[in-house]
Amino acid sequence: MYDPAPTVPAWAAGVLTTKASIAAIIASTTLTTTDRDTVRRAGGRALGGEVPGN
């Protein structure tokens, strides 16, 4: 006889893991973008970035 009960915790754990993974990807993407902007501003034209005051 099929018992769906054991699959519910596994499904819930999978959902939480997926949400955590998505959150981690969003966080890493946000940090990478911020770091890239910081480097571009700090590096100026030498790093293909902005020139302060222009």
Protein Blocks (a to p, Z undefined) as FASTA:
>chain_A
ZZfklmmmmmmmmmmmmmmmmmmmmmmmmmmmmmmmmmmmmnmmmnopacehZZ
